[in-house]
Structures are given as C-alpha cells and as structure tokens.
Amino acid sequence: MLETVVTVIHVLVALFMILVVLVQGGNSGGVGAAFGGGNSSGVLGATGAQTLLSKMTYGVAIVFMITSVSLSVIQGNSGKVGLKEKLQKASTTEQVDPKAAEPAAEEPKQDK
C-alpha cells in the first residue's frame, strides 16, 4: 500500500518537474517563447517568473529525490532474493563434472 502511494507521488512529481523545466526560460526562451510570448525571459514576467520557477524546480527536485530514496528503501526491504543469492543458486545447479571438463583424447589417424 505504502509503495503504491509513494510510486504515484513519484510519477506525478516527475511529470510536474518535466513541465516546470520546459516552461523555464533558458537561452532560447523556453516553451513560453515558442508559443509567441513577447517576453522571452519568462512566461509570467521578466523577474517574477524566473524566481518562482526556480524555486518550484528546487522544491520539486527535492521531493523527487526523497521519493526516489524512499522507493529504493521500501523495495530493498521487501525483496529478499538479490543478485548474490541468484548467482549462488545458479552456480550450485551448474556444477561441472571433472571428467567431462578434460579434453577428449584424439583418435589416431589411419593412413590409407
């Protein structure tokens, strides 16, 4: 239940972060300039948009990182079979017979 809630929050935050980064005005003016915005320094105004969008980006990035760490901790505690156990299991099932590992003796060539 908790893992599902955190996953939904994580996906929503990721989508919102994509939107916020795309709306930000960079060297090209961002998405706001692409839609004919006269002020290419920001969608919401020259100074207000940059600070607002920058703060939103930092906040969303922090929430994204917190949900990422939370999901990895939750996933780490729920699954008990890791790579080490899988490799050990595979190595025990694929034991090589020592006689089969020796090269086969060559048959003598017969001249005709």
C-alpha positions as CSV (number, residue, x, y, z in Angstrom):
1,M,0.0,0.0,0.0
2,L,2.7,2.5,1.0
3,E,4.8,1.5,-2.0
4,T,1.9,2.3,-4.3
5,V,1.2,5.7,-2.8
6,V,4.9,6.7,-3.0
7,T,5.1,5.4,-6.6
8,V,2.1,7.5,-7.6
9,I,3.5,10.6,-5.9
10,H,6.9,9.9,-7.6
11,V,5.4,9.7,-11.1
12,L,3.3,12.9,-10.6
13,V,6.3,14.8,-9.3
14,A,8.4,13.6,-12.2
15,L,5.8,14.8,-14.7
16,F,5.4,18.1,-12.9
17,M,9.2,18.5,-12.9
18,I,9.3,18.0,-16.6
19,L,6.6,20.6,-17.1
20,V,8.4,23.1,-14.8
21,V,11.7,22.7,-16.6
22,L,10.2,23.0,-20.0
23,V,8.4,26.2,-19.0
24,Q,11.5,27.8,-17.7
25,G,13.1,30.3,-19.9
26,G,16.7,29.5,-20.8
27,N,18.9,30.9,-23.6
28,S,16.2,30.1,-26.1
29,G,13.3,31.5,-24.1
30,G,11.7,28.1,-23.2
31,V,8.3,27.0,-24.2
32,G,6.8,30.4,-23.5
33,A,8.7,32.0,-26.3
34,A,7.8,29.1,-28.7
35,F,4.1,30.0,-28.3
36,G,4.6,33.6,-29.3
37,G,5.3,35.1,-25.9
38,G,6.6,38.7,-26.4
39,N,8.7,38.5,-23.2
40,S,11.2,35.7,-23.8
41,S,12.8,36.0,-20.4
42,G,9.9,34.3,-18.7
43,V,6.4,33.2,-19.1
44,L,5.0,35.1,-16.1
45,G,7.1,38.2,-16.4
46,A,10.7,39.4,-16.5
47,T,11.8,38.9,-12.9
48,G,8.9,37.1,-11.2
49,A,8.8,34.0,-13.4
50,Q,12.5,33.2,-13.0
51,T,12.5,33.2,-9.2
52,L,9.1,31.4,-9.0
53,L,10.0,28.7,-11.5
54,S,13.5,28.3,-10.0
55,K,12.0,27.8,-6.5
56,M,9.5,25.4,-7.9
57,T,12.2,23.4,-9.7
58,Y,14.3,23.1,-6.5
59,G,11.2,22.1,-4.4
60,V,10.1,19.5,-6.9
61,A,13.6,18.1,-7.3
62,I,13.9,17.7,-3.5
63,V,10.5,15.9,-3.4
64,F,11.6,13.7,-6.4
65,M,14.9,12.7,-4.6
66,I,13.1,11.9,-1.4
67,T,10.6,9.7,-3.2
68,S,13.4,8.0,-5.1
69,V,15.3,7.2,-1.9
70,S,12.0,6.1,-0.2
71,L,11.2,3.7,-3.1
72,S,14.6,2.2,-3.1
73,V,14.5,1.6,0.7
74,I,11.0,0.2,0.5
75,Q,12.0,-2.1,-2.4
76,G,15.2,-3.2,-0.6
77,N,13.3,-4.3,2.5
78,S,10.5,-6.2,0.6
79,G,12.6,-8.4,-1.7
80,K,14.8,-10.9,0.0
81,V,16.3,-12.5,-3.1
82,G,19.1,-10.5,-4.5
83,L,21.8,-10.9,-7.2
84,K,24.2,-12.7,-4.8
85,E,21.6,-15.4,-3.9
86,K,20.6,-15.9,-7.6
87,L,24.3,-16.3,-8.6
88,Q,24.9,-18.8,-5.8
89,K,21.9,-20.8,-6.8
90,A,23.0,-20.8,-10.4
91,S,26.5,-21.9,-9.6
92,T,25.3,-24.8,-7.4
93,T,22.9,-26.1,-10.2
94,E,25.6,-25.9,-12.8
95,Q,28.4,-27.9,-11.2
96,V,30.8,-29.3,-13.8
97,D,31.7,-32.9,-13.8
98,P,35.6,-33.1,-13.6
99,K,35.8,-35.9,-16.1
100,A,33.7,-34.0,-18.6
101,A,36.0,-31.0,-18.3
102,E,39.0,-32.9,-19.5
103,P,39.7,-32.7,-23.3
104,A,38.8,-35.8,-25.2
105,A,41.7,-38.0,-26.4
106,E,42.3,-37.7,-30.1
107,E,41.9,-40.8,-32.2
108,P,45.0,-41.9,-34.1
109,K,44.9,-41.1,-37.8
110,Q,44.9,-44.2,-40.0
111,D,46.7,-44.0,-43.3
112,K,45.1,-45.5,-46.3
